[in-house]
Amino acid sequence: MIETAAKLRAALDESAYDWLALGSKTHIGYSTGYRSVAGDLFESHRMLVLMSGDQTFVVGGASDGAAAFEAGISAETYIPFGTFYFESVGGEAPESQLTGRHESFQEAVTDAMSRANIAGRVGFDAGASDLAPAISSVGAEPLDATDWMYDRRAVKLPEEVERLRVAARLAEQGIDAAIETAGAGISELELAKAVATTMAAGGGFPRFTVVTSGPRSAFSDARPTNRVLRQGDLVRFDVGCTFEGYWSDIGRTAVVGEPNHLVASRYAAILAGEEAQLQTVRPGISAEHLFDVAVSAVEDSGLIPYRRQHCGHAIGTEVYERPVVAPAWPTVLESGMVFCFETPYYEIGWGGMMVEDALVVTADGADMLTVSDRSLRVIEP
Amino acid sequence: MIETAAKLRAALDESAYDWLALGSKTHIGYSTGYRSVAGDLFESHRMLVLMSGDQTFVVGGASDGAAAFEAGISAETYIPFGTFYFESVGGEAPESQLTGRHESFQEAVTDAMSRANIAGRVGFDAGASDLAPAISSVGAEPLDATDWMYDRRAVKLPEEVERLRVAARLAEQGIDAAIETAGAGISELELAKAVATTMAAGGGFPRFTVVTSGPRSAFSDARPTNRVLRQGDLVRFDVGCTFEGYWSDIGRTAVVGEPNHLVASRYAAILAGEEAQLQTVRPGISAEHLFDVAVSAVEDSGLIPYRRQHCGHAIGTEVYERPVVAPAWPTVLESGMVFCFETPYYEIGWGGMMVEDALVVTADGADMLTVSDRSLRVIEP
């Protein structure tokens, strides 16, 4: 049994739930170790995991069978739906017996609930919320376990931290590679390609490569364009990839030529905000306190007012996980939680800048997953 | 106005609908030209487009505002929700006036429906289906327009075909690069990295890199592993990327060393199936007929029985679009439709093979988007 599944089962044993009914893609990966390729491609792709203290049943497409069995899901407890033909000599391989067993996902779910004989309190997630009536119809009690599931995932296992570290390193290596090739006349798109190529060469899947320059650097979450760098431009990088399903989300800022006073002082302020978080973070601190620490430090450094809805977020198999480093998040940090801290600033007509890093909370503070230079980078024009 | 939006508006004028209410991400891109970066990252990300014959209103997050305005959505018709701070001198830029206007998506939707004064027949898509009660509540008639929307998108505009061509070329260039580096002792993961790096260097986002070898080549949709190539292995590539939001999905098969008779004859059979489709495709042919053509040609070439649920699919801003090349798809092909044709074969305990290509239907047949060698590739051991 994979580590995350074992951890989840142990938590289930001590929970208010007798069963879990999980339909969200990342929870299915967490509870089985199986990440469906088709699940990455099709919004409508569905699976269901029914897990109790000692049993697991999985509903999945016939086409997912071979890869799911290889990932450790047993053929005996896999309830397939749909049509897909794996052949085998004499039709003896279990993979070749998956097709046409159930016409629809819903029909397979009914069979799975019957075989599992689910009863008692059944915690479902957002991806299985439409199955609450089916849970009720077999006499069990459906309860929304979405938050409970995310809370279970908040503390990462060492194997998870290592994947997050690889993803974070690939992101910052991508930025470093782009800055090395940057100069006046180079376009945002060329820089974004350098980021993505570096990520891919390291085994990551590029997921977002926000490289914006000049006035566009103020446009949060804008795609790179053919705009070419000019002397004095700010260049804002906000990029991420996945490595074995685990995300990164890393930010850096560069300037073409030596920064003027306003650019230098504003960057110093946002860096002071992130730095204050990094100095403060440790188990026992609340997420909302870290937000206050960041905002105060930025404003104390002269960028006033500094208005943000958050200054960071947990990260894992989703790019934003719980807790968020924001007001009204009293969640107390624990050793093993992984965060991105960030202090961006966006001013329309002037530009935008950010610094964002990943770290794992440790017993006495934090271990940085990123290692690259966090200062304002200067690109030779 | 972007080309796809203009085409959609023209279709709307001749349709049974007075308004469209679009919430699915790819329909939002089609109807506005704006593809949200956050929409790529967060399953829960929401927007709504309300479109009539002469008006468009867009509901979107405050954080999407700057990028949305740059993409051509007007600030006057953008109804924002949530909290996000763009600063501007004197607070005069419209981007700096987006925050806190509406607390929730639902609240912004109510405002948008009121401002648009929607009435009559309102076609909604799958991403807006939960808004049907809200549409009814203002006295309009909600109608499911999901199929209608996909049918409108089936014929691609020249700009769309060119993006699909780039995506397809990047996929086959990725496969070619991987085959060039392949040999005994090279792992599936190393080959997958070569595929992804080539895609990224060309400006694509790698989306799936299924590279499976030996017995694993029979595992449809399995992820690449550390398994290293050995003499006699089949190596199956099924890979795709997106370029400016448009997908590719391309397949090739290689063998390590000269193929034995069974491998060679089976590959010849599946290639004959795809070849028969390519010889037959033209406007006026039905999708289900093309399926029959493929299956018959494979079986006539000696691979019996050849069982498949489909032998291809339309492709666009989603990897599978309508029509599917499958039984019960009487849809008649039109010039400008873009398809992937494929004839894979999976046998547990033996291996898997496939060939898959992309093409656009033209007045007298098809124009291939892929140009690389479709034969069984031989890797020097």
Interface residues (C-beta under 8 A of the other chain):
Chain A: R35 S36 V37 A38 D40 L41 F42 S63 D64 A66 A67 E70 G82 T83 F84 Y85 F86 E87 S88 V89 A93 E95 S96 L189 K193 A196 T197 M199 A200 A201 G202 G203 F205 P206 R207 F208 V210 R216 A218 F219 S220 D221 A222 R223 G240 R307 R308 Q309 V319 Y320 Y345 Y346 E347 I348 G349 W350
Chain B: R35 S36 V37 A38 D40 L41 F42 S63 D64 A66 A67 E70 G82 T83 F84 Y85 F86 E87 S88 V89 A93 E95 S96 L189 K193 A196 T197 M199 A200 A201 G202 G203 F205 P206 R207 F208 V210 R216 A218 F219 S220 D221 A222 R223 G240 R307 R308 Q309 V319 Y320 Y345 Y346 E347 I348 G349 W350
